Amino acid sequence: MAVIRGPVFVTRFAVGGAPSGVSNGLELSSTIATANGTSIAVILPQMTTAQRDAMTPLEGSLIYNTTTPNCQRYKAGAWANF
């Protein structure tokens, strides 16, 4: 797992379409990534429970926990399966 320290610059990008406007009735102006199409997927960071617990997550973080195995999100100070 890579750790980035210092300034981080986020840019908007798209896979298969522009990251602004409306798609399927959803407003996309606040997204940093959109994926349009039927042959693409989003891959979440994969880690064990021990690795997950060793990091300092941000609210809304998403991971795939290989120990449980479940997709998990960080919300209100706790990890939960989704």
C-alpha positions in Angstrom: 0.0 0.0 0.0 1.4 3.4 -1.0 1.2 6.4 1.3 1.3 9.8 -0.2 2.5 12.7 1.9 2.4 16.4 1.0 0.1 18.2 -1.3 -2.4 16.0 -3.2 -4.0 17.3 -6.3 -7.3 15.7 -7.4 -8.5 16.1 -11.0 -11.8 15.0 -12.5 -11.6 12.2 -15.0 -13.9 9.9 -16.8 -14.0 6.4 -18.3 -16.3 6.2 -21.3 -17.9 9.6 -20.8 -17.6 13.1 -19.4 -17.7 13.6 -15.6 -20.3 16.3 -15.6 -23.9 16.7 -16.4 -26.7 14.3 -15.6 -26.6 10.6 -16.2 -29.5 8.2 -15.4 -31.2 11.0 -13.4 -28.1 11.5 -11.2 -26.3 14.8 -10.9 -22.6 14.2 -11.7 -21.2 17.7 -11.1 -19.6 16.7 -7.7 -18.1 13.4 -8.9 -14.4 12.9 -9.4 -14.9 9.8 -11.5 -17.6 8.3 -13.7 -17.7 5.0 -15.4 -20.1 4.6 -18.3 -20.4 1.3 -20.2 -21.1 -2.4 -19.7 -17.5 -3.7 -19.9 -15.8 -1.8 -17.1 -15.6 -2.2 -13.3 -14.4 -0.3 -10.2 -11.8 -2.1 -8.2 -11.6 -1.2 -4.5 -8.4 -1.3 -2.5 -8.0 -4.9 -1.1 -6.6 -5.5 2.4 -6.9 -7.7 5.4 -8.7 -6.6 8.6 -5.3 -6.0 10.3 -4.2 -3.7 7.4 -7.5 -1.9 7.5 -7.3 -1.3 11.2 -3.7 0.0 10.9 -4.8 2.9 8.6 -6.5 6.2 9.5 -9.5 6.1 7.2 -11.5 9.1 6.0 -15.3 9.2 6.3 -16.7 7.4 3.3 -13.6 5.2 2.6 -14.4 2.0 0.7 -12.3 -1.2 0.7 -12.6 -4.9 0.0 -11.7 -6.8 3.2 -10.0 -10.1 2.1 -10.2 -11.5 5.7 -14.0 -11.4 5.9 -14.4 -11.3 2.6 -16.7 -8.3 2.2 -16.9 -4.8 0.7 -16.8 -2.3 3.6 -17.3 1.4 4.1 -16.1 3.7 6.9 -19.0 5.7 8.3 -19.5 7.4 11.7 -16.2 6.1 13.1 -16.8 2.4 12.2 -16.4 -0.1 9.4 -19.5 -1.8 8.1 -20.2 -4.3 5.3 -22.2 -3.1 2.3 
